Amino acid sequence: MEQSTASIVLDYFLEKYQMSGNMVNDISIDELEFLTETEPVYNLKGEKISKSYFAPNGKECIRIVYEKEIGIHTYNGVEYPDVWVGLKKSFHYIRWDGTQPRVKYKQPYRFDLNPIFLGDGTETVIGFSSQKQRQVLKVERYSADDYLQAKNPDLYALLYGRYSDKYEYYLKTGKKTTLVDAMNAETDENINAVFDTIVFGTEITTRALIIMNLQ
């Protein structure tokens, strides 16, 4: 069985295992028992980026890419730009030579957004949220927490030990102001020495990286 270097890896295995149908239209990944699913990949903010499926020969066949959809949300006739309105997912069918994959885009998942008001007695809108959006954000916070603990246990122990109440409050609520203020006002020289260290491969400090990756 031959295949060109630019052909889709999965097409080769569909033919090899004599499976009829078209991956773009009528075959579910769950039906492809010869594929091995991998653990999803997350970034520093705890956002799910992708996960992959590999063929028996170890070649990546499918990569699912997850994205947040940022767009315009209209409320009471007013358009609000740069609002997180939903989630997007696309399926990337990998080629043997690694060139541009064939991509299938799923219909986006849209949030049922409700306004967040300033709370000063007026109807000043400061943002929008939904139950699903809040669930996603909470999962991301704890995923980022796990990521930091795995990648840098000493820094995690310092952060959690020094600011345990404030850090737990942030994880549960997503409100970071108290934690950020405490980190910026730190007076312990040993802790500041850690926070002021430049992160390898970047031009930013450890303190700035931690704060940047909080929601």
C-alpha positions in Angstrom: 0.0 0.0 0.0 1.5 3.3 -1.0 0.8 6.9 0.0 2.1 10.2 -1.1 4.0 12.2 1.5 1.3 14.9 1.3 -1.6 12.5 1.8 -3.7 12.3 5.0 -2.4 9.8 7.5 -5.9 8.7 8.5 -6.9 7.9 4.9 -4.1 5.3 4.7 -5.3 3.5 7.8 -9.0 3.7 6.8 -8.0 1.9 3.6 -5.7 -0.5 5.5 -8.4 -1.6 7.8 -11.0 -1.6 5.0 -13.3 1.0 6.7 -15.7 2.6 4.3 -17.0 6.2 4.7 -15.5 9.6 4.8 -13.9 11.1 7.9 -15.2 14.5 7.1 -18.8 13.4 6.8 -19.8 10.2 8.4 -17.2 8.5 10.6 -17.0 9.2 14.3 -13.6 9.1 16.0 -15.1 6.7 18.5 -15.5 4.2 15.8 -11.8 4.2 15.0 -10.7 1.6 17.6 -7.2 1.4 16.1 -6.4 5.0 17.3 -4.8 5.8 20.6 -6.2 8.9 22.4 -3.8 11.2 24.3 -4.3 13.4 27.3 -5.3 17.0 26.3 -2.6 19.7 26.3 -3.2 22.8 28.5 -1.4 26.1 28.6 -0.2 28.0 31.6 -3.6 29.6 32.1 -5.2 26.2 32.2 -6.9 26.6 28.9 -7.4 23.3 26.9 -5.4 23.8 23.7 -5.5 20.4 21.9 -5.5 16.7 22.1 -4.4 14.1 19.6 -5.1 10.6 18.3 -2.2 8.4 17.1 -2.1 5.4 14.7 -0.7 2.0 15.6 2.7 3.0 14.0 2.9 6.0 16.4 2.0 8.6 13.7 -0.3 11.4 14.7 -3.6 11.1 12.7 -6.0 13.6 14.2 -5.5 16.7 16.3 -8.5 18.4 17.9 -7.9 22.1 18.5 -9.9 24.1 21.1 -10.3 27.8 20.9 -12.3 30.6 22.6 -14.6 32.6 20.3 -14.2 36.3 21.0 -16.8 38.5 19.2 -19.4 41.2 19.5 -22.3 40.6 21.9 -25.5 42.8 21.6 -27.4 43.7 24.8 -30.3 46.1 24.9 -29.4 47.3 21.4 -25.8 48.1 22.4 -22.9 46.2 20.8 -20.1 45.2 23.1 -16.8 44.2 21.4 -14.2 41.6 22.5 -16.7 39.5 24.5 -16.0 35.8 25.1 -19.2 34.5 23.4 -18.4 30.8 23.1 -16.1 27.9 22.3 -14.8 26.6 19.0 -13.4 23.2 18.1 -11.7 22.0 14.9 -10.5 18.7 13.7 -7.1 18.7 12.0 -6.3 15.6 9.8 -2.5 15.3 9.7 -0.5 14.7 6.5 2.5 12.4 6.3 4.8 15.3 5.5 3.5 17.6 8.2 2.2 20.2 5.7 -1.1 22.1 6.1 -3.6 19.5 7.5 -7.1 19.1 6.3 -9.4 20.9 8.7 -13.0 20.3 9.6 -14.6 23.1 11.7 -17.5 22.2 14.1 -20.3 24.7 14.7 -19.3 26.9 17.7 -20.8 26.4 21.1 -22.4 29.7 22.2 -22.9 30.9 25.8 -26.2 32.1 27.1 -24.7 35.4 28.3 -26.1 37.6 31.0 -24.9 41.1 31.9 -22.7 41.8 34.9 -23.5 45.2 36.4 -21.1 47.6 38.2 -23.2 47.4 41.3 -23.5 51.1 42.0 -27.3 51.3 41.6 -27.1 51.9 37.9 -27.3 49.5 35.0 -23.7 50.1 33.9 -22.6 46.8 32.2 -19.0 45.8 33.0 -19.1 42.3 31.4 -21.1 39.2 30.6 -21.1 35.7 31.9 -23.0 32.4 31.7 -23.2 29.3 33.8 -21.2 27.3 31.3 -18.6 30.1 31.0 -18.1 30.2 34.8 -17.8 26.4 34.8 -15.1 26.5 32.1 -13.2 29.3 34.0 -13.2 27.4 37.2 -11.9 24.2 35.5 -9.2 26.4 33.9 -8.1 27.9 37.3 -7.7 24.5 38.8 -5.9 23.1 35.7 -3.5 26.0 35.9 -3.0 25.3 39.6 -2.1 21.6 38.7 0.2 22.8 35.9 2.2 25.0 38.3 2.4 22.4 40.9 3.8 19.9 38.4 6.2 22.2 36.7 7.6 24.0 39.7 6.7 22.4 43.0 9.0 24.8 45.0 7.3 27.9 43.6 3.9 26.4 44.1 4.7 25.7 47.7 5.9 29.2 48.2 2.9 30.7 46.6 0.4 28.5 48.4 2.2 28.7 51.7 2.5 32.5 51.7 -0.9 33.4 50.4 -3.0 30.3 51.1 -6.3 32.1 52.0 -6.0 34.6 49.2 -5.0 31.9 46.7 -7.9 29.6 47.7 -10.3 32.5 47.4 -9.0 33.2 43.9 -9.3 29.5 42.8 -12.9 29.4 44.1 -14.1 32.7 42.8 -11.8 33.9 40.0 -11.3 37.2 41.8 -7.6 37.9 41.9 -7.2 41.5 43.1 -6.5 40.6 46.8 -3.9 38.0 45.7 -2.2 40.3 43.2 -2.1 43.2 45.7 -0.4 40.9 48.3 2.2 39.7 45.8 3.0 43.2 44.7 3.2 44.4 48.3 5.5 41.5 49.4 8.2 42.6 51.9 10.0 39.4 52.5 13.4 39.7 50.8 13.7 35.9 50.2 10.3 35.7 48.5 11.0 38.9 46.4 14.2 37.4 45.3 12.3 34.5 43.8 9.6 36.7 42.4 12.1 39.0 40.8 13.9 36.2 39.0 13.7 36.4 35.2 11.9 33.3 33.8 14.3 31.3 31.6 13.6 32.0 27.9 11.6 35.1 28.6 12.2 38.8 29.6 9.6 38.8 32.4 9.9 38.1 36.1 8.4 35.1 37.9 6.0 37.5 39.7 4.8 39.0 36.4 4.4 35.5 34.8 2.2 34.3 37.7 0.0 37.4 37.6 -0.2 37.3 33.8 -1.6 33.8 34.0 -4.3 34.5 36.6 -7.8 35.0 35.1 
